[in-house]
Amino acid sequence: MTTTTTRPRAAAAAFLLVLLTSAAVSLATAAAAGHGQQQASVYMVMVKPPTQGVDCEAYQMGILASAVGSEARAKAALVYSYKTVVSGFAAKLTPAQADELQKHPDVLQVLPDMKYTLQSDSNHLN
């Protein structure tokens, strides 16, 4: 009887060890991610229109560079530049960079990009 009761206890102990190790690894990974850089996502940034004669892209790049630290980083972060109907751009930013941009005097609004999906009602098809 000793071997039959020892095996389930050993299996349970091994299972608990694996479970605890897995939990420890998950917590360590989450903590490392929290201490690392923030997750970047796309933000829509609306800016005041540049004065007449000023290159719109250079104007927007200067604003973006002020938040991300350099023109090279700004070029890497830029997703799209809006020039026709509104003045602004879409860029991959961390929440801290988005907050920094909001403080710029030429920035009107900084909003996280929202994805909208069209939902259809299949009952209308019949």
C-alpha positions, 0 to 999 in steps of 0.5 A: 500500500505504501507504493500505491499511496506514494505514486499519487502523492508524487504525481500531485507534488510534480503537478504542483511544482509545474504549476508553481513554476509556470505561475512564477515564469508568467509573473516574471514575464509580466513584471519584465514587460511592466518595467520595459518600454510601454506598448506603442499603438497608433494615435491620431494627432490633429494639429493646427494648419501650418502657415502658408508657404510652410512644408506641411510634412516638415511641419508635422515631422517637427511636431512629432520629433519633439515627442519621440526624441529625434527626426529618425524616430519620428519617421519610423513612428509616422503611419500617415500624414493628413494634409487635404481636409485636416492637418494631422498625422497618425503615428505609433506612440506610447501613452507617454509620447502621446501625453507629451504631444498633447502638451505641444502648442500646435497640437489640437487633439491626440486620440487613440486610433479606433477600429470600427467594424460594420455589423450586419443583421442576417435577419434583413437578408430573408 
